[in-house]
Every structure is written in C-alpha cells, then in structure tokens.
Amino acid sequence: MTWSVLTPQQAEVARAFIEARERERKHLVVYLSGAHAYGFPSPDSDLDLKCVHIAPTRTLVGLNPPDDPPDRIDIVEGVELDYGSNELAPVLRGALKGNGNYLERILGELALGGDMTLLEGARAVVKPALSRRVAKHYGGFATSQLRAFDDKPTAKRALYVLRTAATGRKLLATGELATDVAMLGEFVPREIDELLAIKRTGERQQLEPDHARVWRTRLAEAIDAVDAAWPTSVLPVEPPESAIAAIDAWLQDVRRTHW
C-alpha cells in the first residue's frame, strides 16, 4: 500500500532521495504526508516528506547540541520533494502535547523509510499516550486552513480543512488515527466527492463564488464538530502518567543504543 500511492517515476526518485538523506542522518521514520497521505493527490502534487531523526547521543550532551537540518525543496526529474526532519525527543514531547503533525509521522501509514523496528517501538509507547489534547491541534490547524481558504477558495484548501477536522474527530471518537479521507467517511460531508474530483485535476483549481460560499458553511461546521466531540471522547483528558513514563524509558533506551 505505502509505495502504491506513488507513480513509478515518483517512487524511483523518492527512493534515491531518501537513500541520500539516510546517509546524512539516522531516521526513525520518513513519512509521506500531504495530499498523498490524505487520499487526494493531483498529478502535480509534490512529495511531502516529513521525518523524525535520531541524533547520536554523544552530540546531545555537549555544549552545542545539533540543530535540526534545514528544510529543503528539491526538484528531481520533474518530481518535487519537500523534505523536513525533527529530532526524536522534541517530536515525542510534541506528541504528548497532542501535536498532530508529529503523531501522524509516528502513527501514520505511509512510512517510506527509517528504522521499522524502532518505529514499531515508538508506536507502541505513543499510542497509549494519546489524549484529548489532540482537539486543540486539529481544531486550531483546521481553523488556520479555513483562513487560507477564505483568501483563495480552492478545492485543495477546502479538502485540507475537512481532512484535518475529520482526523481530529476520529481520534477523539475512536482513539485511532486516520488521515486518508477514504477512511474518514462518517466524519466528512457526503458531498466531498465533488471536491475530490476537482482537486484531482490539479492543485490550484479554484471554486466558483457560489460554490465556495456553500462549502465555506460546511467547513465551519466541520471545525465546530471537533470541539463538540471533546466531551464524549474515548481519550483521557491528559496523557496517563504511566504512558509518559513508558515514553521516557523507551527514549532513554534508544539514547543508550545510539551513543
């Protein structure tokens, strides 16, 4: 499933690019985010590679701990690759705070590279730490995406609002993370297919004014539904102390291994 979302050319370019990055640092995961993870890539969609890397422990205990590598955008044989990576410890702290960007890298399906054994270990300790803190991230992120839609009402921007809100609602309702709109059916409007059809023709397809107004109402309702889902969530209000301790113990074990 993972690589099948890419065309043969995209897969070939991505493999070579990832191999080069993995010679530069050790990744826990190289995660394919963006439209491919959300289930509505266009022919001109870039490859949004959001990663978690593990810095050698010896570099973290000195006076000048290393910075994260700078984000980079490369175009290789017509394929655009947008790469960014964050070190493991800040990612885990962010996951405990409910940061969906980091949770999706660890718990999401589209892992193109990294250390799969360590990734399974990370998933095993992060999932029990999920809490209702995710509501703030997904509601807030969807709201910022709605502002982008107001500025330029494209099908892509509308879908980003819906996907973000729906991922948050599913997490709150079931404790399970899903980013693909095909897996979020009960949490998105049934009319979403019309947006998907427009988006798949290209990244910048703008909605007609009357159409945009109709969708603007639906988008606002989708965001409100995230807040409404908070009181009945299956998730605890805060991460359990036992789950936090398990993450800390796992991280320390990783540090000892990667001295």
N, C-alpha and C positions, 0 to 999 in steps of 0.2 A: 504493500500500500504506500509506504513512505515515498519511494522514488517514483512511483507511478503517476504522481501528480505533476511531474516534470516531463517535458518533451525529451526525446533522446539527446538533442543538442544541449538543452539546458542541463541535463544530468551529466553529460560528459564534461561540460565547462565547470559545473559545480564540484564534481569530484576532484578535478585538478586544482581548483581554487582552494578547496578545503584541505587537501593534502599539503599545499604550501603553507596554509595558516597553522596546521598542526605541527609543522616543523619549527614554527616560531614559539608555540606555547602548547601546554597540555590542556585540552578541553575536557570538561565534564560532558558537555553536550554542544553540538552545533545544531541549532533548531531553525527550521524553516518556518518563519512567521508570515505575516501579511496575508495577501489575498489567497495564496495557496493554502495556508492553514485554515482560512475562513471559508473556503469552498467556492470562491468565485474569481479565480484568476482570469485575466484577459490575455490575449496573445502578446500584449506589450507589457505585462506585469514584470516587475523586477523580482529577483530572488532576495528576499529579506532574511538574512542570516543573523539571528540573534543568539549569542553564545554565552556560555559560562566556562571560564578557565580556572585552573588551579595553579596559583603561583607557588614556586618552590618555597618551602617553609623557611629556609635559610635567608631568603630575600625579604621576608616579612618581619624579621626580628631585629634588623639593624636600624640605623638612624634614618635611612631613606627608603622606606618601603616603596615598591614599584607602583606606578600609576597604571590604570587600565590602558590598553593600547588605544590609539585614536580610532574613531570610526573612519571607515573608508568606503568609497564607491568606486568600483572598477567596471569597465565595460569590456568584455572579452567575447570576441566573435559575435558581436551584436547582443550578447546577454548581459544585462546589468545586474551586478551583485552589490548589495548594500550590507556591509559587514560591521558588526559591533560586538564587543565582548566585555563582560564584567567578571571580577574575581569572585570566587565561590562564597567567601564569608559575607560580603555585603549583599549578595544575592539571597543567601539564607536569612539574613536579618530582614531583608525586604519581604521575603515570602512570609515570615512571621507577622509582618505588619499588614499582610493582605495585598501586596503588590502583585497584580495580575500579570504584568509583564514578566516578572521572574517566575511566578507559579507556572505560567504557560511554557516557559523554557524547560522546566523540570518535569512537569506532568503532561505536557502536550505530546501528541503522537508523532509529529514529523521531525524526528531526530535523524539528521543526515550524517552525523559524525560524533566523535567523542569516545569516552570510555563507557561502554554499555553496562559493564559490571558495576562501576561506581554510580552510574546514573540510576540503576535499579536500587542501589542502596540509598541514594538521595530521595528517590520517590517513596521508599518505604518509611523514611522518617518525616518527610514533609507532609504527606497526605494526612496523617493523624493530627497535624498542627493547623489544619485549615480552620478558619473561624469566620464569624460574621464581619470581621474587618474587611473582607473582600467587597462588601457592599459599597464602602466608601470609594474604593478604587474604581470599580466598574461603573458606578453611578456618576462619579466625577469625570472619568475618562469619556464616557458617552456624552456627557454634557459639553465637554470641550469639543468633541467631534460634531455635536449639533451646531455649535457656533461656526465651525468650518463649513457645514452645510448651508447655514444662513448666508455666509459670504459667497459661496458658489455651490448651488444646489445640483450636484451631480449624483448619479446613481451610486457611484462608489462611496461617496461620503455618507449617503443615506444608509447604505449597507453596513458601513463601519459602525454607525450608531446602533443599528439593530443587532449586529453581531456582538458588540461589546455588552450591551444591556442584556441580551439573551444568555451570554456566557455567565454573567453575574447572577442572573435569576436561576439558572440551572444549578450553579454551585450552591446557592442558598437553599434551593428546594431539595436537592438530592445529595449534595456533597461530592458530586462528580464534575470534573472539568471537561468541557467540550467547546471547541472553537469553530467547528465546521457547521454552517447554517443547516446543512442536511441532517445534522444530529440534534438540532435545536428547534425542531418543528413546532412543539407546543408553546415555545416562548417567543416566536416571531409571528408577525401578521401573515395571514394566509395569502395576501396579495404580494408577498415578497418575490414570487416568481417573475413578476413583471420587471422588477428592479434587476434581478439576476440576468434576465435576457438582455437588458440594455447594457449592463456592466460588461458582459462577456463579449460585446462587440468592440470594446475599447475602454481605456482608463478614464477618459475625460468626457464621456457622454453626459451632457447637461440636460436636466429635466425642463420641460416647458413650464411656464409660471403657474398655470392652474394645477398641473400635476405636482409641482413642488409644494404648493400650499396644502394639498391633500396629504402628502407624505410628511410635511412638517408636523401636522397634528399627530400622526401615528408615531413619529419619532419621539415627540414629547411624552406621549402615553407610555412608550416603551421604557423611557428613563424613569418615569414615576413608578412604574411597576417594580423596579429594583428596590426602591425604598419600601414599597408596600410588602415586599417579600421578606423583609428583615425580621418582623416579629414571629413569623411561623417557621423560620429556617430550622433545618435539621442540624446546622452547625452550632457549636458553642459560641457564646458571645466573645470570648477571648481564647487564645490557644491554651490547651491544657498544660500545666506545669510539667507533667511527665513527658509530653511531646517536645517541649522546649529543651528539656534535659537530654532527650534522645538525640535531637539535632546537634546539641553541643558535643555530646560524646562522640557522635559519628564524625563531626568535623575535626575534633582533636585526633581521632584515629587516622583520618585522611592526612592531616598535617604530619603525623609521625611517619606515615608511609612515604610521603613525598618531601622528606627532609632535604 
